[in-house]
Amino acid sequence: MKGLRGLAWLLVFQSIGEVLSRGFALPLPGPVLGLVLLLPALKFAIVREPVGECANFLLSHLSLLFIPVGVGVMTHLSLLSQYGGRMLFVIVLSTWIGLAVTVLVLYRAERKTPRA
């Protein structure tokens, strides 16, 4: 039951984000605004506990979310054969950039942390 309340909280914040995004013609998508609004709300147990249980459920079934992606790839094999090399290059490059940024951030954060 808590998991359903968590899903309801997620949908409420996504809906609020959609309303703000469309109502004020903001350049950010509604779900992103909803997540930004959800972040401070997670300080409260009434939101944090159900959302945490829903997140655990979704993470345990994460592999199911790859099925639509696989079907999409299978239906667009011609595009994959045409642009596959470029897509692979961009994926590898962006992964390495993300890893490098993460290493730099962790390195700088570790340098600033006092040793005990």
TORLOLO-965792 format. One record per residue (C-alpha): residue number from 1; residue in three letters; z, y, x. Coordinates in steps of 0.02 Angstrom, whole numbers, plus 50000, padded with zeros to 5 digits. Example, Ala and Ser with C-alpha at 12.3 -4.5 7.8 and 13.67 -1.06 7.14 Angstrom:
2
<r><n>1</n><res>ala</res><up>50390</up><north>49775</north><east>50615</east></r>
<r><n>2</n><res>ser</res><up>50357</up><north>49947</north><east>50684</east></r>
# end
This chain:
116
<r><n>1</n><res>met</res><up>50000</up><north>50000</north><east>50000</east></r>
<r><n>2</n><res>lys</res><up>50039</up><north>50118</north><east>50144</east></r>
<r><n>3</n><res>gly</res><up>49866</up><north>50087</north><east>50215</east></r>
<r><n>4</n><res>leu</res><up>49785</up><north>50146</north><east>50053</east></r>
<r><n>5</n><res>arg</res><up>49892</up><north>50303</north><east>50056</east></r>
<r><n>6</n><res>gly</res><up>49834</up><north>50330</north><east>50235</east></r>
<r><n>7</n><res>leu</res><up>49652</up><north>50313</north><east>50182</east></r>
<r><n>8</n><res>ala</res><up>49686</up><north>50436</north><east>50041</east></r>
<r><n>9</n><res>trp</res><up>49758</up><north>50560</north><east>50167</east></r>
<r><n>10</n><res>leu</res><up>49604</up><north>50540</north><east>50277</east></r>
<r><n>11</n><res>leu</res><up>49489</up><north>50570</north><east>50129</east></r>
<r><n>12</n><res>val</res><up>49591</up><north>50721</north><east>50072</east></r>
<r><n>13</n><res>phe</res><up>49578</up><north>50803</north><east>50243</east></r>
<r><n>14</n><res>gln</res><up>49393</up><north>50761</north><east>50255</east></r>
<r><n>15</n><res>ser</res><up>49364</up><north>50838</north><east>50084</east></r>
<r><n>16</n><res>ile</res><up>49459</up><north>50995</north><east>50131</east></r>
<r><n>17</n><res>gly</res><up>49355</up><north>51006</north><east>50289</east></r>
<r><n>18</n><res>glu</res><up>49194</up><north>50987</north><east>50188</east></r>
<r><n>19</n><res>val</res><up>49247</up><north>51124</north><east>50067</east></r>
<r><n>20</n><res>leu</res><up>49289</up><north>51241</north><east>50210</east></r>
<r><n>21</n><res>ser</res><up>49131</up><north>51200</north><east>50306</east></r>
<r><n>22</n><res>arg</res><up>49015</up><north>51225</north><east>50160</east></r>
<r><n>23</n><res>gly</res><up>49112</up><north>51366</north><east>50078</east></r>
<r><n>24</n><res>phe</res><up>49117</up><north>51474</north><east>50234</east></r>
<r><n>25</n><res>ala</res><up>48951</up><north>51410</north><east>50308</east></r>
<r><n>26</n><res>leu</res><up>49040</up><north>51357</north><east>50467</east></r>
<r><n>27</n><res>pro</res><up>48940</up><north>51276</north><east>50607</east></r>
<r><n>28</n><res>leu</res><up>49061</up><north>51128</north><east>50617</east></r>
<r><n>29</n><res>pro</res><up>49041</up><north>50976</north><east>50504</east></r>
<r><n>30</n><res>gly</res><up>49172</up><north>50946</north><east>50371</east></r>
<r><n>31</n><res>pro</res><up>49243</up><north>50786</north><east>50445</east></r>
<r><n>32</n><res>val</res><up>49274</up><north>50875</north><east>50611</east></r>
<r><n>33</n><res>leu</res><up>49366</up><north>51016</north><east>50523</east></r>
<r><n>34</n><res>gly</res><up>49463</up><north>50886</north><east>50425</east></r>
<r><n>35</n><res>leu</res><up>49519</up><north>50802</north><east>50587</east></r>
<r><n>36</n><res>val</res><up>49571</up><north>50970</north><east>50659</east></r>
<r><n>37</n><res>leu</res><up>49676</up><north>51000</north><east>50502</east></r>
<r><n>38</n><res>leu</res><up>49745</up><north>50823</north><east>50510</east></r>
<r><n>39</n><res>leu</res><up>49811</up><north>50846</north><east>50686</east></r>
<r><n>40</n><res>pro</res><up>49956</up><north>50964</north><east>50644</east></r>
<r><n>41</n><res>ala</res><up>49990</up><north>50867</north><east>50483</east></r>
<r><n>42</n><res>leu</res><up>50027</up><north>50711</north><east>50587</east></r>
<r><n>43</n><res>lys</res><up>50192</up><north>50791</north><east>50636</east></r>
<r><n>44</n><res>phe</res><up>50257</up><north>50745</north><east>50464</east></r>
<r><n>45</n><res>ala</res><up>50308</up><north>50565</north><east>50432</east></r>
<r><n>46</n><res>ile</res><up>50239</up><north>50569</north><east>50255</east></r>
<r><n>47</n><res>val</res><up>50064</up><north>50587</north><east>50331</east></r>
<r><n>48</n><res>arg</res><up>50087</up><north>50503</north><east>50501</east></r>
<r><n>49</n><res>glu</res><up>50152</up><north>50333</north><east>50444</east></r>
<r><n>50</n><res>pro</res><up>50019</up><north>50293</north><east>50312</east></r>
<r><n>51</n><res>val</res><up>49879</up><north>50361</north><east>50422</east></r>
<r><n>52</n><res>gly</res><up>49943</up><north>50256</north><east>50568</east></r>
<r><n>53</n><res>glu</res><up>49941</up><north>50098</north><east>50463</east></r>
<r><n>54</n><res>cys</res><up>49766</up><north>50137</north><east>50399</east></r>
<r><n>55</n><res>ala</res><up>49707</up><north>50170</north><east>50577</east></r>
<r><n>56</n><res>asn</res><up>49777</up><north>50003</north><east>50636</east></r>
<r><n>57</n><res>phe</res><up>49685</up><north>49915</north><east>50496</east></r>
<r><n>58</n><res>leu</res><up>49521</up><north>50003</north><east>50535</east></r>
<r><n>59</n><res>leu</res><up>49538</up><north>49968</north><east>50721</east></r>
<r><n>60</n><res>ser</res><up>49569</up><north>49783</north><east>50689</east></r>
<r><n>61</n><res>his</res><up>49404</up><north>49776</north><east>50593</east></r>
<r><n>62</n><res>leu</res><up>49307</up><north>49892</north><east>50707</east></r>
<r><n>63</n><res>ser</res><up>49176</up><north>49760</north><east>50749</east></r>
<r><n>64</n><res>leu</res><up>49114</up><north>49765</north><east>50569</east></r>
<r><n>65</n><res>leu</res><up>49060</up><north>49946</north><east>50595</east></r>
<r><n>66</n><res>phe</res><up>48929</up><north>49890</north><east>50721</east></r>
<r><n>67</n><res>ile</res><up>48831</up><north>49792</north><east>50590</east></r>
<r><n>68</n><res>pro</res><up>48744</up><north>49946</north><east>50514</east></r>
<r><n>69</n><res>val</res><up>48698</up><north>50004</north><east>50689</east></r>
<r><n>70</n><res>gly</res><up>48622</up><north>49835</north><east>50729</east></r>
<r><n>71</n><res>val</res><up>48521</up><north>49837</north><east>50568</east></r>
<r><n>72</n><res>gly</res><up>48462</up><north>50013</north><east>50608</east></r>
<r><n>73</n><res>val</res><up>48404</up><north>49960</north><east>50780</east></r>
<r><n>74</n><res>met</res><up>48312</up><north>49810</north><east>50708</east></r>
<r><n>75</n><res>thr</res><up>48221</up><north>49917</north><east>50580</east></r>
<r><n>76</n><res>his</res><up>48164</up><north>50042</north><east>50713</east></r>
<r><n>77</n><res>leu</res><up>48111</up><north>49926</north><east>50854</east></r>
<r><n>78</n><res>ser</res><up>47949</up><north>50022</north><east>50875</east></r>
<r><n>79</n><res>leu</res><up>48046</up><north>50181</north><east>50917</east></r>
<r><n>80</n><res>leu</res><up>48156</up><north>50082</north><east>51035</east></r>
<r><n>81</n><res>ser</res><up>48005</up><north>50016</north><east>51127</east></r>
<r><n>82</n><res>gln</res><up>47931</up><north>50191</north><east>51135</east></r>
<r><n>83</n><res>tyr</res><up>48087</up><north>50288</north><east>51187</east></r>
<r><n>84</n><res>gly</res><up>48201</up><north>50149</north><east>51250</east></r>
<r><n>85</n><res>gly</res><up>48192</up><north>50196</north><east>51434</east></r>
<r><n>86</n><res>arg</res><up>48235</up><north>50378</north><east>51399</east></r>
<r><n>87</n><res>met</res><up>48375</up><north>50328</north><east>51281</east></r>
<r><n>88</n><res>leu</res><up>48448</up><north>50210</north><east>51410</east></r>
<r><n>89</n><res>phe</res><up>48441</up><north>50347</north><east>51543</east></r>
<r><n>90</n><res>val</res><up>48529</up><north>50472</north><east>51429</east></r>
<r><n>91</n><res>ile</res><up>48663</up><north>50346</north><east>51378</east></r>
<r><n>92</n><res>val</res><up>48700</up><north>50298</north><east>51558</east></r>
<r><n>93</n><res>leu</res><up>48700</up><north>50479</north><east>51617</east></r>
<r><n>94</n><res>ser</res><up>48814</up><north>50539</north><east>51477</east></r>
<r><n>95</n><res>thr</res><up>48932</up><north>50394</north><east>51507</east></r>
<r><n>96</n><res>trp</res><up>48946</up><north>50437</north><east>51692</east></r>
<r><n>97</n><res>ile</res><up>48972</up><north>50621</north><east>51652</east></r>
<r><n>98</n><res>gly</res><up>49109</up><north>50577</north><east>51529</east></r>
<r><n>99</n><res>leu</res><up>49193</up><north>50464</north><east>51655</east></r>
<r><n>100</n><res>ala</res><up>49183</up><north>50598</north><east>51790</east></r>
<r><n>101</n><res>val</res><up>49259</up><north>50730</north><east>51677</east></r>
<r><n>102</n><res>thr</res><up>49399</up><north>50611</north><east>51627</east></r>
<r><n>103</n><res>val</res><up>49437</up><north>50572</north><east>51810</east></r>
<r><n>104</n><res>leu</res><up>49442</up><north>50757</north><east>51854</east></r>
<r><n>105</n><res>val</res><up>49557</up><north>50799</north><east>51709</east></r>
<r><n>106</n><res>leu</res><up>49675</up><north>50656</north><east>51749</east></r>
<r><n>107</n><res>tyr</res><up>49674</up><north>50701</north><east>51934</east></r>
<r><n>108</n><res>arg</res><up>49719</up><north>50881</north><east>51899</east></r>
<r><n>109</n><res>ala</res><up>49851</up><north>50833</north><east>51770</east></r>
<r><n>110</n><res>glu</res><up>49929</up><north>50711</north><east>51894</east></r>
<r><n>111</n><res>arg</res><up>49935</up><north>50843</north><east>52031</east></r>
<r><n>112</n><res>lys</res><up>50031</up><north>50962</north><east>51917</east></r>
<r><n>113</n><res>thr</res><up>50156</up><north>50830</north><east>51861</east></r>
<r><n>114</n><res>pro</res><up>50315</up><north>50836</north><east>51967</east></r>
<r><n>115</n><res>arg</res><up>50364</up><north>50672</north><east>52051</east></r>
<r><n>116</n><res>ala</res><up>50531</up><north>50596</north><east>52000</east></r>
# end
